[in-house]
């Protein structure tokens, strides 16, 4: 029973365009969400997070949007760069600071030059 | 400043054997969490250690056990290995337990069970 779902296994975009990665969750008690980026042979790297008291958080080219009523969040990357090509994981912290993260299966983003 | 390091990088075992994986946290960090990432899946939380005690545990059987040493490094032990234990094992470190603290991941240990 997956509590965090990333329904697109892969996404391909052109350099300079927007990349939108989606994530859905089932547990309305989740109150903190994170995105991690993972390159091959490396561990996941924290990218950006959002608390359930917000609906948007920006950090440079990366913006995360949270729609609590739909139990949906998305990561926008603008403009996309070839170096952004990686697997992106959506994760939720179900116990408010527990760090016991629940991850989705990931979306492989390919940014073509 | 060394990040999270894990050893070994790769490991091959046979069913029924036991394995020990090791993790050194990022300098200054005192909390270590372990995750299992099966092929095509996201990481799954196994357990977390703080002050040399297991503080939280995910839905994993008792065959999975761990330890944290006074220098904050940690070991993950898996007994009676099954084919399904084949996965990438990730260690993550953070500082403290109050509130959410960013977790830094190591590159992982790839375990293959034959």
Contacts between the chains, C-beta under 8 A, distances in Angstrom:
chain1	res1	chain2	res2	distance
A	4	B	42	7.4
A	6	B	42	7.9
A	32	B	100	5.6
A	36	B	105	7.8
A	41	B	107	6.3
A	42	B	107	5.5
A	43	B	4	6.8
A	43	B	90	5.8
A	43	B	92	7.6
A	43	B	104	7.8
A	43	B	105	3.1
A	43	B	106	5.0
A	43	B	107	5.0
A	43	B	108	5.9
A	44	B	43	7.1
A	44	B	90	7.3
A	44	B	105	4.8
A	45	B	105	7.2
A	46	B	102	5.4
A	46	B	103	7.1
A	46	B	104	7.5
A	49	B	100	7.7
A	89	B	42	5.4
A	89	B	43	7.4
A	91	B	42	7.5
A	93	B	100	5.7
A	96	B	100	7.5
A	97	B	98	7.0
A	97	B	99	4.3
A	97	B	100	4.4
A	97	B	101	7.8
A	98	B	56	6.3
A	98	B	100	8.0
A	99	B	31	7.4
A	99	B	33	6.3
A	99	B	48	6.6
A	99	B	56	7.9
A	99	B	94	6.1
A	99	B	97	7.9
A	99	B	100	6.4
A	99	B	101	6.5
A	99	B	103	6.0
A	100	B	33	7.7
A	100	B	45	5.0
A	100	B	48	6.8
A	100	B	56	5.2
A	100	B	58	6.9
A	101	B	35	7.8
A	101	B	43	7.4
A	101	B	45	6.1
A	101	B	103	7.3
A	102	B	45	7.2
A	103	B	35	7.9
A	103	B	42	3.2
A	103	B	43	4.9
A	103	B	44	7.2
A	104	B	42	5.2
A	105	B	40	6.7
A	105	B	41	5.6
A	105	B	42	5.0
A	106	B	42	5.6
